[in-house]
């Protein structure tokens, strides 16, 4: 006859649970429910963070290969699960809206190098000079707000559900301790009524009380390790997201925001009004003074320039 093989501690746990008081069993059931929620969060959050790390690496690799920050959006590439991509798409969507509804047409953009070579010999602003439809700095404030809102939304999405793990870590042992103390109290009350203080009379009640603490530790220990790992991972992703938001905002501002001096903007506007007619020096100022007499000195200075 083959011996029956039972799991380790199965007999002890089974005996203790049978000896537990109704209050202790209620505590154990509450801990089991908390454990189900905890493990649900651990599994779903682990999958979310793993997907975020993998998709994030693919997105950053694709983004670093482009010179135009809007290139990925215009190609229709998607990186589902990457928080940085969600931030990128929000900024691109808002920028496209501003370019469509509040555009600034720039006819000629001079090179910052003014015909000379840079320190590295590279033409660093070639993309910016090819883009003739831009937006004003005030319109770009809306893009910044969209990026900040997207960063906050993604950070909250990453932290969603972590309260369950922190509750399991902090509350699990205390709930178990409550069941243990209650069970010990019931045991000693029964011993006092029976007027018998033997170990045989005390052992079943104490064992039934201690199982609540054991259950609480079984709930808290896995949640503690998962919580520490996930908090560290979420912090790393959030910092990466903030750094990318600054990088992306700077790239958009450099290439799609009209940062020309005011005098250059007025000069180009005047050239657009009087383009095609040869005029002498100062004629722009005379014509503009007739239509807008409130700013003749400024126009005169611009025309002379």
Beta strands, then each sheet from edge to edge (+ up, - down):
strand 1: 104-105
strand 2: 133-134
sheet 1: 1+ 2-
end
